[in-house]
Amino acid sequence: MHQPLQTFPNVPEKRKPWKRESEPALDSPSAGPICFAATRPTSATSELKMTQLFVTDEKSKRCFLVDTGAQVSVTPASWADKVSGATGPNLQAANGSSIATYGSRIVHLHLGNWVFNARLISANVKRPLLGADFLRQHNL
């Protein structure tokens, strides 16, 4: 007999915890600044495996993937970024493909009781990502 799925305090209830393709729900103020995405339990164990760490900017409600393997922090480029003609540094994805960039911006991230300044590169990506540059800059 299978045990019911284990719930985690920082995983919002409205989201199925094993759906990796979607970001954690942002409409739950009780979720706090840190949330996890999990994968479906394997047949060998009934435990959820935490695979992705997200932090939520409490002011903008944007959810950022924390990726220690990424060298730089990026944010999805807006339509205005794309038509401005600005270009940023050359970026390469983990699979070797090139990522188009459109400059950078400084943003203030409100994470819990702290406010961090972050330089984010506007890029052709699906979700905002905090990379090793952010972690290193703030000694995290």
DSSP file (Angstrom, degrees, kcal/mol; ACC not computed):
  #  RESIDUE AA STRUCTURE BP1 BP2  ACC     N-H-->O    O-->H-N    N-H-->O    O-->H-N    TCO  KAPPA ALPHA  PHI   PSI    X-CA   Y-CA   Z-CA
    1    1 A M              0   0    0      0, 0.0     2,-0.2     0, 0.0     0, 0.0   0.000 360.0 360.0 360.0 136.6    0.0    0.0    0.0
    2    2 A H        -     0   0    0      1,-0.1     3,-0.1     3,-0.0    44,-0.0  -0.562 360.0-128.9 -81.9 141.1    1.3    3.4   -0.9
    3    3 A Q        -     0   0    0     -2,-0.2     3,-0.1     1,-0.1    -1,-0.1  -0.581  35.6 -97.2 -81.2 151.0    1.8    6.1    1.7
    4    4 A P        -     0   0    0      0, 0.0    -1,-0.1     0, 0.0    42,-0.0  -0.304  52.7 -84.3 -64.6 155.0    0.3    9.5    1.0
    5    5 A L        -     0   0    0      1,-0.1     2,-0.3    -3,-0.1    42,-0.1  -0.333  45.9-116.7 -60.6 138.6    2.6   12.1   -0.4
    6    6 A Q        -     0   0    0     40,-0.4     2,-0.3    -3,-0.1    -1,-0.1  -0.580  27.8-140.6 -75.7 136.8    4.6   13.9    2.2
    7    7 A T        -     0   0    0     -2,-0.3     6,-0.0     2,-0.0    -1,-0.0  -0.750   7.7-150.3-100.1 150.2    3.8   17.6    2.4
    8    8 A F    >   -     0   0    0     -2,-0.3     3,-1.5     3,-0.2    28,-0.1  -0.942  18.6-128.0-119.6 140.7    6.4   20.3    3.0
    9    9 A P  T 3  S+     0   0    0      0, 0.0    -1,-0.1     0, 0.0    -2,-0.0   0.763 106.9  45.5 -62.3 -27.1    5.7   23.6    4.8
   10   10 A N  T 3  S+     0   0    0      2,-0.1    26,-0.2     3,-0.0    21,-0.0   0.404  89.5  93.3 -99.8   3.4    7.2   25.8    2.0
   11   11 A V  S <  S-     0   0    0     -3,-1.5    -3,-0.2    24,-0.2    26,-0.1  -0.868  83.8-119.6 -95.8 117.2    5.6   24.0   -1.0
   12   12 A P    >   -     0   0    0      0, 0.0     3,-1.0     0, 0.0    13,-0.1  -0.230  12.8-133.0 -57.6 141.5    2.3   25.8   -1.8
   13   13 A E  T 3  S+     0   0    0      1,-0.2    -3,-0.0     3,-0.1    -2,-0.0   0.821  98.8  63.9 -64.4 -34.8   -0.8   23.6   -1.5
   14   14 A K  T 3  S+     0   0    0      2,-0.1     2,-0.4     3,-0.0    -1,-0.2   0.630  93.8  72.2 -70.1 -13.2   -2.3   24.7   -4.8
   15   15 A R  S <  S-     0   0    0     -3,-1.0    -4,-0.0    10,-0.1     0, 0.0  -0.860  87.2-119.7-108.6 133.7    0.5   23.2   -6.9
   16   16 A K    >   -     0   0    0     -2,-0.4     3,-1.8     1,-0.2    22,-0.1  -0.597  27.0-137.1 -68.6 124.5    1.2   19.5   -7.4
   17   17 A P  T 3  S+     0   0    0      0, 0.0    21,-1.5     0, 0.0    -1,-0.2   0.652  96.0  55.9 -65.4 -15.6    4.6   19.1   -5.9
   18   18 A W  T 3  S+     0   0    0     19,-0.1     2,-1.0    21,-0.1    22,-0.5   0.458  75.3 106.8 -97.3   1.3    6.0   16.9   -8.6
   19   19 A K    <   +     0   0    0     -3,-1.8     3,-0.5     1,-0.2    19,-0.1  -0.690  41.6 176.5 -81.6 104.8    5.3   19.2  -11.6
   20   20 A R        +     0   0    0     -2,-1.0    -1,-0.2     1,-0.2    19,-0.1   0.759  67.8  67.4 -79.6 -25.9    8.8   20.5  -12.5
   21   21 A E  S    S+     0   0    0      2,-0.1     2,-0.3     0, 0.0    -1,-0.2   0.650  93.8  65.0 -76.4 -12.7    7.8   22.5  -15.5
   22   22 A S  S    S-     0   0    0     -3,-0.5     3,-0.1     1,-0.0    -7,-0.0  -0.800  82.3-117.8-111.0 153.7    5.8   25.2  -13.5
   23   23 A E        -     0   0    0     -2,-0.3     3,-0.1     1,-0.1    -2,-0.1  -0.450  45.6 -84.9 -79.4 157.9    7.0   27.7  -11.0
   24   24 A P        -     0   0    0      0, 0.0    -1,-0.1     0, 0.0    39,-0.1  -0.285  58.1 -88.6 -59.3 148.5    5.8   27.5   -7.4
   25   25 A A        -     0   0    0      1,-0.1     3,-0.2   -13,-0.1   -10,-0.1  -0.321  35.1-164.5 -60.8 139.5    2.5   29.4   -6.9
   26   26 A L  S    S+     0   0    0      1,-0.1    -1,-0.1    -3,-0.1     5,-0.0   0.439  72.8  79.1-105.2  -1.9    3.0   33.0   -6.0
   27   27 A D  S    S+     0   0    0      1,-0.1    -1,-0.1     2,-0.0     3,-0.1   0.346  72.1  88.1 -91.9   9.1   -0.4   33.8   -4.7
   28   28 A S    >   -     0   0    0     -3,-0.2     3,-2.0     1,-0.1     4,-0.3  -0.870  53.9-171.0-110.2 101.8    0.2   32.2   -1.2
   29   29 A P  G >  S+     0   0    0      0, 0.0     3,-0.9     0, 0.0    -1,-0.1   0.743  85.4  63.7 -63.4 -20.9    1.7   34.8    1.2
   30   30 A S  G 3  S+     0   0    0      1,-0.2    -3,-0.0    -3,-0.1    -2,-0.0   0.594  80.4  82.4 -78.1  -8.5    2.3   32.0    3.7
   31   31 A A  G <  S-     0   0    0     -3,-2.0     3,-0.3     1,-0.1    -1,-0.2   0.793  85.9-155.8 -66.9 -25.9    4.7   30.3    1.3
   32   32 A G    <   -     0   0    0     -3,-0.9    -1,-0.1    -4,-0.3    -4,-0.1  -0.114  36.7 -57.0  77.3-177.9    7.4   32.6    2.5
   33   33 A P  S    S+     0   0    0      0, 0.0    23,-2.6     0, 0.0     2,-0.5   0.674 119.3  60.6 -77.5 -16.1   10.6   33.7    0.6
   34   34 A I  E     +A   55   0A   0     -3,-0.3     2,-0.3    21,-0.2    21,-0.2  -0.943  60.2 163.5-117.2 130.2   11.9   30.1    0.1
   35   35 A C  E     -A   54   0A   0     19,-2.5    19,-2.9    -2,-0.5     2,-0.3  -0.971  20.3-145.3-140.3 156.6   10.1   27.4   -1.8
   36   36 A F  E     -A   53   0A   0     -2,-0.3     2,-0.4   -26,-0.2    17,-0.2  -0.872   5.2-145.2-120.8 152.1   11.0   24.1   -3.4
   37   37 A A  E     -A   52   0A   0     15,-2.1    14,-1.9    -2,-0.3    15,-1.6  -0.944  26.3-165.7-110.3 141.5   10.0   22.2   -6.4
   38   38 A A  E     -A   50   0A   0    -21,-1.5     2,-0.3    -2,-0.4    12,-0.2  -0.831  14.9-125.8-127.2 162.3   10.0   18.5   -6.1
   39   39 A T  E     -A   49   0A   0     10,-1.8    10,-0.7    -2,-0.3   -20,-0.1  -0.683  41.7 -86.2-102.8 161.2    9.8   15.4   -8.3
   40   40 A R        -     0   0    0    -22,-0.5    -1,-0.1    -2,-0.3     7,-0.1  -0.344  55.3 -96.2 -62.4 143.2    7.3   12.6   -8.1
   41   41 A P        -     0   0    0      0, 0.0     7,-0.1     0, 0.0    -1,-0.1  -0.329  39.8-124.6 -60.9 143.1    8.4    9.8   -5.6
   42   42 A T        -     0   0    0      5,-0.4     3,-0.4     1,-0.1     5,-0.1  -0.375  23.4-108.0 -81.2 167.7   10.1    6.9   -7.3
   43   43 A S  S    S+     0   0    0      1,-0.2    -1,-0.1    -2,-0.1     3,-0.0   0.773 118.2  59.6 -67.7 -23.7    8.9    3.3   -6.9
   44   44 A A  S    S+     0   0    0      1,-0.1     2,-0.3     2,-0.0    -1,-0.2   0.815 116.9  21.8 -75.1 -29.7   11.9    2.6   -4.6
   45   45 A T        -     0   0    0     -3,-0.4    -1,-0.1     2,-0.1     0, 0.0  -0.924  59.0-145.2-134.4 160.1   10.9    5.3   -2.1
   46   46 A S  S    S+     0   0    0     -2,-0.3   -40,-0.4    -5,-0.1     2,-0.3   0.273  70.5 106.1-103.9  10.1    7.8    7.1   -1.1
   47   47 A E  S    S-     0   0    0    -42,-0.1    -5,-0.4    -7,-0.1     2,-0.3  -0.642  72.5-119.3 -92.4 146.7    9.7   10.3   -0.3
   48   48 A L        -     0   0    0     -2,-0.3     2,-0.6    -7,-0.1    -8,-0.1  -0.611  23.7-136.5 -77.6 142.1    9.7   13.4   -2.5
   49   49 A K  E     -A   39   0A   0    -10,-0.7   -10,-1.8    -2,-0.3     2,-0.5  -0.904  12.4-136.8-103.4 119.3   13.1   14.4   -3.8
   50   50 A M  E     +A   38   0A   0     -2,-0.6   -12,-0.2   -12,-0.2     3,-0.1  -0.617  35.8 160.1 -75.0 124.0   13.8   18.1   -3.6
   51   51 A T  E     +     0   0A   0    -14,-1.9     2,-0.4    -2,-0.5   -13,-0.2   0.654  53.4  40.4-120.2 -23.3   15.4   19.2   -6.9
   52   52 A Q  E     -A   37   0A   0    -15,-1.6   -15,-2.1    15,-0.0     2,-0.5  -0.990  59.1-152.8-136.1 140.0   15.0   22.9   -7.3
   53   53 A L  E     -AB  36  66A   0     13,-0.5    13,-3.0    -2,-0.4     2,-0.3  -0.939  16.6-177.4-111.5 129.7   15.3   25.8   -4.9
   54   54 A F  E     -AB  35  65A   0    -19,-2.9   -19,-2.5    -2,-0.5     2,-0.4  -0.925  11.3-159.4-121.6 148.6   13.4   29.0   -5.5
   55   55 A V  E     -AB  34  64A   0      9,-2.4     9,-3.4    -2,-0.3     2,-0.5  -0.978  14.5-140.8-123.6 144.7   13.3   32.3   -3.6
   56   56 A T  E     - B   0  63A   0    -23,-2.6     2,-0.7    -2,-0.4    56,-0.3  -0.905  10.6-133.3-111.0 126.8   10.5   34.8   -3.9
   57   57 A D     >  -     0   0    0      5,-2.8     4,-2.5    -2,-0.5     5,-0.4  -0.679  18.8-151.9 -72.7 115.3   10.9   38.5   -4.0
   58   58 A E  T  4 S+     0   0    0     52,-3.1    -1,-0.2    -2,-0.7    53,-0.1   0.714  88.9  48.9 -68.5 -20.5    8.3   39.6   -1.5
   59   59 A K  T  4 S+     0   0    0     51,-0.2    -1,-0.2     1,-0.1    50,-0.1   0.934 125.3  23.9 -83.2 -50.4    7.8   43.0   -3.1
   60   60 A S  T  4 S-     0   0    0      2,-0.1    -2,-0.2    50,-0.1     3,-0.1   0.631  94.9-134.0 -89.8 -14.0    7.4   42.0   -6.8
   61   61 A K     <  +     0   0    0     -4,-2.5     2,-0.3     1,-0.3    -3,-0.2   0.662  53.2 149.8  65.8  18.8    6.2   38.4   -6.0
   62   62 A R        -     0   0    0     -5,-0.4    -5,-2.8     1,-0.0     2,-0.5  -0.646  41.6-139.1 -82.4 139.8    8.6   37.1   -8.7
   63   63 A C  E     -B   56   0A   0     -2,-0.3     2,-0.5    -7,-0.2    -7,-0.2  -0.885  16.4-160.4-103.9 123.8   10.0   33.7   -8.1
   64   64 A F  E     -B   55   0A   0     -9,-3.4    -9,-2.4    -2,-0.5     2,-0.4  -0.886  14.6-133.7-108.2 130.1   13.7   33.2   -8.8
   65   65 A L  E     -Bc  54 129A   0     63,-2.3    65,-3.0    -2,-0.5     2,-0.7  -0.674  19.5-139.1 -74.5 131.8   15.4   29.8   -9.4
   66   66 A V  E     +Bc  53 130A   0    -13,-3.0     2,-0.5    -2,-0.4   -13,-0.5  -0.867  26.6 178.4 -95.4 116.3   18.6   29.6   -7.4
   67   67 A D    >   -     0   0    0     63,-2.7     3,-1.3    -2,-0.7    65,-0.3  -0.905  19.4-174.9-126.0 102.3   21.2   27.9   -9.7
   68   68 A T  T 3  S+     0   0    0     -2,-0.5    -1,-0.1     1,-0.3    64,-0.1   0.661  86.5  61.5 -70.8 -14.9   24.7   27.5   -8.2
   69   69 A G  T 3  S+     0   0    0     62,-0.1     2,-0.4    63,-0.0    -1,-0.3   0.591  86.1  88.6 -85.7 -11.3   25.8   26.1  -11.6
   70   70 A A    <   -     0   0    0     -3,-1.3    62,-3.4    60,-0.2    63,-0.3  -0.731  65.7-154.0 -88.4 134.4   25.0   29.3  -13.4
   71   71 A Q  S    S+     0   0    0     -2,-0.4    62,-0.7    60,-0.2     2,-0.3   0.822  76.2  30.3 -76.1 -31.0   27.8   31.9  -13.5
   72   72 A V  S    S-     0   0    0     60,-0.2     2,-0.4    61,-0.1    60,-0.2  -0.861  79.6-114.0-129.6 161.3   25.5   34.9  -13.9
   73   73 A S        -     0   0    0     46,-0.4    48,-2.4    -2,-0.3     2,-0.3  -0.770  37.2-174.9 -94.5 138.6   22.0   35.9  -12.8
   74   74 A V  E     -eD 121 129A   0     55,-1.7    55,-2.8    -2,-0.4    48,-0.2  -0.900  16.1-162.9-133.3 159.6   19.4   36.5  -15.6
   75   75 A T  E     -e  122   0A   0     46,-2.4    48,-2.5    -2,-0.3    50,-0.1  -0.981  41.1 -90.0-136.8 148.6   15.9   37.7  -16.0
   76   76 A P  E     -e  123   0A   0      0, 0.0    48,-0.2     0, 0.0     2,-0.2  -0.356  48.4-115.1 -59.0 134.8   13.5   37.2  -19.0
   77   77 A A        -     0   0    0     46,-2.2     2,-0.1    48,-0.2    44,-0.0  -0.475  26.6-132.1 -71.8 139.5   13.9   40.0  -21.4
   78   78 A S     >  -     0   0    0     -2,-0.2     4,-2.0     1,-0.1     5,-0.1  -0.349  27.4-103.4 -81.2 170.2   10.8   42.2  -21.9
   79   79 A W  H  > S+     0   0    0      1,-0.2     4,-1.9     2,-0.2     5,-0.2   0.908 125.1  53.6 -59.7 -41.5    9.5   43.2  -25.3
   80   80 A A  H  > S+     0   0    0      1,-0.2     4,-1.1     2,-0.2    -1,-0.2   0.880 106.3  52.6 -62.5 -38.8   11.1   46.6  -24.8
   81   81 A D  H  > S+     0   0    0      1,-0.2     4,-0.5     2,-0.2     5,-0.4   0.926 109.8  49.1 -59.9 -44.4   14.5   45.0  -24.1
   82   82 A K  H  < S+     0   0    0     -4,-2.0     3,-0.4     1,-0.2    -2,-0.2   0.852 114.9  42.0 -68.3 -35.7   14.2   43.0  -27.3
   83   83 A V  H  < S+     0   0    0     -4,-1.9    -1,-0.2     1,-0.2    -2,-0.2   0.583  95.6  80.3 -88.5  -8.6   13.4   45.9  -29.6
   84   84 A S  H  < S-     0   0    0     -4,-1.1    -1,-0.2    -3,-0.4    -2,-0.2   0.756  93.1-132.5 -69.2 -23.5   15.8   48.3  -28.0
   85   85 A G     <  +     0   0    0     -4,-0.5    -1,-0.1    -3,-0.4    -3,-0.1   0.376  57.8 140.5  86.0  -6.1   18.7   46.9  -29.9
   86   86 A A        -     0   0    0     -5,-0.4     2,-0.4    16,-0.2    -1,-0.3  -0.391  34.9-159.1 -68.9 147.7   20.9   46.7  -26.8
   87   87 A T        -     0   0    0     15,-0.2    15,-0.3    -3,-0.1    17,-0.1  -0.955   5.2-163.9-127.9 151.1   23.1   43.6  -26.5
   88   88 A G        -     0   0    0     13,-0.6    13,-0.2    -2,-0.4     3,-0.1  -0.351  43.4 -46.3-114.6-163.7   24.7   42.1  -23.4
   89   89 A P        -     0   0    0      0, 0.0     2,-0.4     0, 0.0    -1,-0.3  -0.241  65.1 -96.4 -66.6 156.6   27.4   39.6  -22.8
   90   90 A N        -     0   0    0     -3,-0.1     2,-0.3    10,-0.1    10,-0.1  -0.627  47.1-169.5 -73.8 125.5   27.5   36.3  -24.7
   91   91 A L  E     -G   99   0B   0      8,-0.9     8,-2.4    -2,-0.4     2,-0.4  -0.893  10.5-158.3-118.8 150.6   25.9   33.5  -22.7
   92   92 A Q  E     -G   98   0B   0     -2,-0.3     6,-0.2     6,-0.2     5,-0.1  -0.995  15.1-132.3-129.7 131.9   25.9   29.8  -23.3
   93   93 A A    >   -     0   0    0      4,-3.2     3,-2.1    -2,-0.4     6,-0.0  -0.268  33.7-102.0 -74.1 166.0   23.4   27.3  -21.9
   94   94 A A  T 3  S+     0   0    0      1,-0.3    -1,-0.1     2,-0.1    -2,-0.0   0.792 123.9  56.6 -59.9 -29.0   24.4   24.1  -20.2
   95   95 A N  T 3  S-     0   0    0      2,-0.1    -1,-0.3     1,-0.0    -2,-0.0   0.436 122.7-105.7 -84.8   2.1   23.5   22.2  -23.4
   96   96 A G  S <  S+     0   0    0     -3,-2.1    -2,-0.1     1,-0.3     2,-0.1   0.306  76.0 134.0  96.1  -9.2   25.9   24.4  -25.4
   97   97 A S        -     0   0    0      1,-0.1    -4,-3.2    -5,-0.1    -1,-0.3  -0.400  59.2-108.9 -76.0 154.4   23.3   26.6  -27.1
   98   98 A S  E     -G   92   0B   0     -6,-0.2     2,-0.5    -2,-0.1    -6,-0.2  -0.567  24.4-147.6 -82.4 143.8   23.7   30.4  -27.3
   99   99 A I  E     -G   91   0B   0     -8,-2.4    -8,-0.9    -2,-0.2     2,-0.2  -0.963  15.4-129.9-114.8 123.0   21.4   32.6  -25.2
  100  100 A A        -     0   0    0     -2,-0.5    24,-2.4    24,-0.2     2,-0.3  -0.483  27.1-164.0 -69.5 137.3   20.5   36.0  -26.6
  101  101 A T  E     -F  123   0A   0     22,-0.2   -13,-0.6   -13,-0.2    22,-0.3  -0.903  19.1-166.8-126.3 155.6   21.0   38.9  -24.2
  102  102 A Y  E     -     0   0A   0     20,-3.2   -15,-0.2     1,-0.5   -16,-0.2  -0.184  55.9 -77.1-135.4  40.5   19.8   42.5  -24.2
  103  103 A G  E     -     0   0A   0     19,-0.2    19,-2.2   -14,-0.1    -1,-0.5  -0.523  55.2 -91.5  95.8-166.5   21.8   44.4  -21.5
  104  104 A S  E     -F  121   0A   0     17,-0.3     2,-0.3    -2,-0.2    17,-0.2  -0.932  24.8-159.2-145.5 167.9   21.4   44.3  -17.8
  105  105 A R  E     -F  120   0A   0     15,-2.3    15,-3.0    -2,-0.3     2,-0.5  -0.987  21.2-122.3-147.9 154.3   19.6   46.1  -14.9
  106  106 A I  E     -F  119   0A   0     -2,-0.3     2,-0.3    13,-0.2    13,-0.2  -0.865  34.5-179.2 -97.6 129.3   20.0   46.5  -11.2
  107  107 A V  E     -F  118   0A   0     11,-2.8    11,-2.7    -2,-0.5     2,-0.6  -0.904  26.8-127.3-126.1 156.7   17.1   45.3   -9.1
  108  108 A H  E     -F  117   0A   0     -2,-0.3     2,-0.5     9,-0.2     9,-0.2  -0.924  23.7-157.6-103.1 120.1   16.3   45.2   -5.4
  109  109 A L  E     -F  116   0A   0      7,-3.4     7,-2.8    -2,-0.6     2,-0.9  -0.879   4.9-154.2-102.9 125.8   15.3   41.8   -4.1
  110  110 A H  E     +F  115   0A   0     -2,-0.5   -52,-3.1     5,-0.2     2,-0.6  -0.845  22.4 170.6-100.6  99.4   13.3   41.6   -0.9
  111  111 A L  E >   -F  114   0A   0      3,-2.0     3,-1.9    -2,-0.9     2,-0.2  -0.912  60.8 -55.3-115.9 105.1   14.0   38.2    0.5
  112  112 A G  T 3  S-     0   0    0     -2,-0.6   -54,-0.1   -56,-0.3   -80,-0.0  -0.477 120.5 -17.1  64.3-128.1   12.7   37.7    4.0
  113  113 A N  T 3  S+     0   0    0     -2,-0.2     2,-0.3    -3,-0.1    -1,-0.3   0.352 124.4  82.9 -89.8   5.2   14.1   40.5    6.3
  114  114 A W  E <   - F   0 111A   0     -3,-1.9    -3,-2.0     2,-0.0     2,-0.5  -0.805  60.4-153.3-114.7 151.6   16.9   41.4    3.8
  115  115 A V  E     - F   0 110A   0     -2,-0.3     2,-0.4    -5,-0.2    -5,-0.2  -0.993  18.8-170.6-121.2 124.6   17.1   43.5    0.7
  116  116 A F  E     - F   0 109A   0     -7,-2.8    -7,-3.4    -2,-0.5     2,-0.4  -0.897  19.3-135.8-115.2 142.3   19.7   42.6   -1.8
  117  117 A N  E     - F   0 108A   0     -2,-0.4     2,-0.4    -9,-0.2    -9,-0.2  -0.822  29.4-174.7 -89.4 135.5   20.9   44.5   -4.9
  118  118 A A  E     - F   0 107A   0    -11,-2.7   -11,-2.8    -2,-0.4     2,-0.7  -0.997  24.6-142.9-136.3 134.5   21.3   42.2   -7.9
  119  119 A R  E     - F   0 106A   0     -2,-0.4     2,-0.5   -13,-0.2   -46,-0.4  -0.865  27.8-169.9 -92.9 114.5   22.6   42.8  -11.4
  120  120 A L  E     - F   0 105A   0    -15,-3.0   -15,-2.3    -2,-0.7     2,-0.5  -0.906  17.1-137.5-110.7 132.4   20.4   40.8  -13.7
  121  121 A I  E     -eF  74 104A   0    -48,-2.4   -46,-2.4    -2,-0.5     2,-0.5  -0.759  20.8-128.2 -86.0 127.5   21.2   40.2  -17.4
  122  122 A S  E     +e   75   0A   0    -19,-2.2   -20,-3.2    -2,-0.5     2,-0.3  -0.664  47.9 159.8 -75.2 121.7   18.1   40.5  -19.6
  123  123 A A  E     -eF  76 101A   0    -48,-2.5   -46,-2.2    -2,-0.5     2,-2.0  -0.904  55.8 -92.8-143.5 166.1   18.1   37.3  -21.7
  124  124 A N  S    S+     0   0    0    -24,-2.4     2,-0.3    -2,-0.3   -24,-0.2  -0.543  78.0 127.6 -82.0  73.9   16.0   35.0  -23.7
  125  125 A V        -     0   0    0     -2,-2.0   -48,-0.2   -50,-0.1    -2,-0.1  -0.851  62.7-130.1-127.7 162.9   15.1   32.8  -20.8
  126  126 A K  S    S+     0   0    0     -2,-0.3    -1,-0.1     1,-0.2    -2,-0.0   0.812  86.3  18.6 -85.7 -31.5   11.8   31.5  -19.4
  127  127 A R  S    S-     0   0    0    -52,-0.1    -1,-0.2   -62,-0.0   -53,-0.1  -0.968  85.6 -95.1-140.4 154.0   12.3   32.3  -15.7
  128  128 A P        -     0   0    0      0, 0.0   -63,-2.3     0, 0.0     2,-0.4  -0.400  42.5-165.5 -67.4 146.3   14.5   34.6  -13.6
  129  129 A L  E     -cD  65  74A   0    -55,-2.8   -55,-1.7   -65,-0.2     2,-0.6  -0.998  18.2-148.3-140.5 132.0   17.5   32.9  -12.2
  130  130 A L  E     -c   66   0A   0    -65,-3.0   -63,-2.7    -2,-0.4   -60,-0.2  -0.905  29.9-171.0-100.2 119.9   20.0   33.8   -9.4
  131  131 A G    >>  -     0   0    0     -2,-0.6     4,-1.7   -65,-0.2     3,-0.6  -0.214  41.8 -77.5-101.8-169.8   23.4   32.5  -10.3
  132  132 A A  H 3> S+     0   0    0    -62,-3.4     4,-2.9   -65,-0.3     5,-0.2   0.776 122.7  65.0 -62.3 -28.8   26.8   32.1   -8.6
  133  133 A D  H 3> S+     0   0    0    -62,-0.7     4,-2.4   -63,-0.3    -1,-0.2   0.916 105.0  44.5 -62.0 -42.0   27.6   35.9   -9.1
  134  134 A F  H <> S+     0   0    0     -3,-0.6     4,-1.7     2,-0.2    -2,-0.2   0.927 114.9  47.9 -65.8 -46.1   24.7   36.8   -6.8
  135  135 A L  H  <>S+     0   0    0     -4,-1.7     5,-3.0     1,-0.2    -2,-0.2   0.903 114.9  45.8 -62.7 -42.1   25.6   34.3   -4.2
  136  136 A R  H ><5S+     0   0    0     -4,-2.9     3,-1.2     3,-0.2    -1,-0.2   0.917 109.6  54.2 -67.4 -44.6   29.3   35.3   -4.3
  137  137 A Q  H 3<5S+     0   0    0     -4,-2.4    -1,-0.2     1,-0.3    -2,-0.2   0.841 117.9  36.0 -58.9 -35.0   28.5   39.0   -4.1
  138  138 A H  T 3<5S-     0   0    0     -4,-1.7    -1,-0.3    -5,-0.1    -2,-0.2   0.243 109.6-118.3-106.1  12.4   26.4   38.6   -1.0
  139  139 A N  T < 5       0   0    0     -3,-1.2    -3,-0.2    -4,-0.2    -4,-0.1   0.892 360.0 360.0  53.3  46.2   28.5   35.8    0.6
  140  140 A L      <       0   0    0     -5,-3.0    -4,-0.2    -6,-0.2    -1,-0.1   0.397 360.0 360.0-101.5 360.0   25.7   33.3    0.6
